[in-house]
Amino acid sequence: MASQLLKADPQSPRTGGADRAVVQVAVGVLVRGDGAFLLTSRPAGKPYAGYWEFPGGKLEAGEDVRAALQRELREELGVQVRSAHAWHDEMVDYPHALVHLHFWIVSAWEGELRMLEGQTFSWQQLPVDLEPILPGTIPVLAWFAQERGFQGPTHGLSSPVN
C-alpha cells in the first residue's frame, strides 16, 4: 500500500541522521456525504505551522492505528469516530522526522467539530484552494483524484516536495 519514499524539503538537513527511528502516525481523512474532506491547519509551535493537513497524530506505545486515530480525533477535533477503515500508507522523510502515515477514511463520527489545538479547518473538494499544503497531504489529493476521475491539478504547487 505504501509508495516510494516522499522527501519533503530535500535541500534541508535531516535531524537524527541516517538511522533515525520511524514515527508511526494515524491520520483521519474525514469525508462528508457530498464528498468534501476535512483539512486542518498545523498549530503554531509545530514544524510546518500553518500548513494544511489531514488531522491525526503519533501512535503511543502499545497503541494500534485504530485506537490512535480515535484518540487523536477526539483530542484534536472533539469528535468520536463511528466508522473508519484503513485506506493508504505513505512514508514521508521530513527534515525533523521520518514518518509512516497510516491514512484512514472516516465516514461517520459524532460530535460537532471543535478545533481543540488552536488550528483552523476547511471542508474541501478537488482542487483544494488552500495554501500551503503539507507535503504528506499531497499524495492523498492524488488518490482522491484517481478514485474520483478528477483531471487537472489537485492543489497549488507551493509545497516543498521532491
Secondary structure by P-SEA (a helix, b strand, c coil): ccccccccccccccccccbbbbbbbbbbbccccccbbbbbccccccccccccccccccccccccaaaaaaaaaaacccccccbbbbcbbbbbbccccccbbbbbbbccccccccccccbbbbbbccccccccccccaaaaaaaaaaaacccccccccccccc
